[in-house]
Amino acid sequence: MFDLYIANKNYSSWSLRPWVLMKALEVPFNEHLVPFEGGFGASHEAFKRFSPSGLVPCLVDGDIAVWDSLAIVEYVAEQHPNVWPNDKAARAWARSATAEMHSGFGALRDECSMNCAVRVELNSLSAKLKADLARLDTLWQQGLEGFGGPFLAGEHFSAVDAFYAPVAFRVQTFKLPVSEAAQAYVERLIALDAMQAWYQSALEEPWREPMHEAETLKNGVLKIDYRKS
């Protein structure tokens, strides 16, 4: 069975991607949650105990370690073909959209870091963030309309949806302005059993990591904190 190493569910968008994919597709794995320790510097040393890069997520399969969320998805897909759509065109689009999320949307990441449990009112939306949101709307519309929905590459949840799952939480946290169709897709993702399981665990976490908390509020005001401790 796979062993998946992740960090805090409240903050770790990269960890969410393979976790929610494998949960939604019922791929069995053992979860190992190692919380962030005082920002990325201290965490890096802690994570090097199991991850060659000192980063999360990391998937361990016997003697094989696979780090980076995209590499993990591709590794899992070698044994579970439903990770990607069956249709050739949908699969090509899904891989492209996944890679775009993996390497792009810098303003969205920088200005709206993932913090599932809170609700924040942004002071403003930068031009770069507006451009990222416009691209997001265009991309999601292309997938939903091109392949018939309700997920981005067709009828079934797949890796491309998992890669945009952290965006759904960001839209919820910061109440980001997206189109009606995009908002409906966000709500569909968040309603998934796997997403709800992740979210509820995030609310229960006892940890507060100062660097991540500061990033959340660097361009906004805290309105609600739903954490239970």
Secondary structure by P-SEA (a helix, b strand, c coil): cbbbbbccccccccccaaaaaaaaacbbbbbbbbcccccaaaaaaaaccccccccccbbbccccccccaaaaaaaaaacccccccccaaaaaaaaaaaaaaaccaaaaaaaccccccbbbbbccccaaaaaaaaaaaaaaaaaaaaccccccccccccaaaaaaaaaaaaaaaccccccaaaaaaaaaaaacaaaaaaaaaaaacccccaaaaaaaccccccccccccc
